[in-house]
Amino acid sequence: MSENSSGDSLQAYVCLGSNCANAEEMLARARQGLAALPHMRIGASSSIYRTEPQDYADQAWFFNQVIELFPDACWTPCSLVDALLDIETDLGRVRSTDPALRFGPRAIDVDLLLFGSTRSKDPHCLVPHPRLTQRAFALVPLLDVAPHAVIDGIPASEWLSRLLYKKDGQRIFQ
């Protein structure tokens, strides 16, 4: 079923991230790519946050934002991940073959966080995003647009309260 319990259409959430020289422009271009997807409506957008790099500290800070999407019933988590990867490629994302740079600098990152209440263990499209509950840079903006979001049966706000992080205006340290 493609509706949630309130009768509204299915909601999905994606996190945009970039730490290149024109990062805010890259987020805008990614939003345009999302808006151009067929049978997809864009909902709320979080504020844009400046966030401390995770896992690979020797790089510029990121700009991150969460976007709410309303996909029609023709979309699945895997088809949406494929579309997000296409947006990344179209915007110049090149994935490093060096495992040490897996979390390194990037022109754009477009990650599926949640797809309604759907869970997917498909390695190509893990939903909820496997590191969502560990990352304030995704949870803070997610809560901007989905204050009642639930991840694995636990409110997103509770997941966030379990993290060691600091929010200073539009900056997130973790």
Secondary structure in CASP SS format (residue, H / E / C, confidence):
PFRMAT SS
TARGET T0000
AUTHOR 0000-0000-0000
METHOD secondary structure of the structure
MODEL  1
M C 1.00
S C 1.00
E E 1.00
N C 1.00
S C 1.00
S C 1.00
G C 1.00
D C 1.00
S E 1.00
L C 1.00
Q C 1.00
A E 1.00
Y E 1.00
V E 1.00
C E 1.00
L E 1.00
G E 1.00
S E 1.00
N C 1.00
C C 1.00
A C 1.00
N C 1.00
A H 1.00
E H 1.00
E H 1.00
M H 1.00
L H 1.00
A H 1.00
R H 1.00
A H 1.00
R H 1.00
Q H 1.00
G H 1.00
L H 1.00
A H 1.00
A C 1.00
L C 1.00
P C 1.00
H C 1.00
M E 1.00
R E 1.00
I E 1.00
G E 1.00
A E 1.00
S E 1.00
S C 1.00
S C 1.00
I C 1.00
Y E 1.00
R E 1.00
T E 1.00
E C 1.00
P C 1.00
Q C 1.00
D C 1.00
Y C 1.00
A C 1.00
D C 1.00
Q C 1.00
A C 1.00
W C 1.00
F E 1.00
F E 1.00
N E 1.00
Q E 1.00
V E 1.00
I E 1.00
E E 1.00
L E 1.00
F E 1.00
P E 1.00
D C 1.00
A C 1.00
C C 1.00
W C 1.00
T C 1.00
P H 1.00
C H 1.00
S H 1.00
L H 1.00
V H 1.00
D H 1.00
A H 1.00
L H 1.00
L H 1.00
D H 1.00
I H 1.00
E H 1.00
T H 1.00
D H 1.00
L C 1.00
G C 1.00
R C 1.00
V C 1.00
R C 1.00
S C 1.00
T C 1.00
D C 1.00
P H 1.00
A H 1.00
L H 1.00
R C 1.00
F C 1.00
G C 1.00
P C 1.00
R C 1.00
A C 1.00
I C 1.00
D E 1.00
V E 1.00
D E 1.00
L E 1.00
L E 1.00
L E 1.00
F E 1.00
G C 1.00
S C 1.00
T C 1.00
R C 1.00
S E 1.00
K C 1.00
D C 1.00
P C 1.00
H C 1.00
C C 1.00
L C 1.00
V E 1.00
P C 1.00
H C 1.00
P C 1.00
R C 1.00
L H 1.00
T H 1.00
Q H 1.00
R C 1.00
A H 1.00
F H 1.00
A H 1.00
L H 1.00
V H 1.00
P H 1.00
L H 1.00
L H 1.00
D H 1.00
V H 1.00
A C 1.00
P C 1.00
H C 1.00
A C 1.00
V E 1.00
I E 1.00
D C 1.00
G C 1.00
I E 1.00
P E 1.00
A H 1.00
S H 1.00
E H 1.00
W H 1.00
L H 1.00
S H 1.00
R C 1.00
L C 1.00
L C 1.00
Y C 1.00
K E 1.00
K E 1.00
D E 1.00
G C 1.00
Q C 1.00
R E 1.00
I E 1.00
F E 1.00
Q C 1.00
END
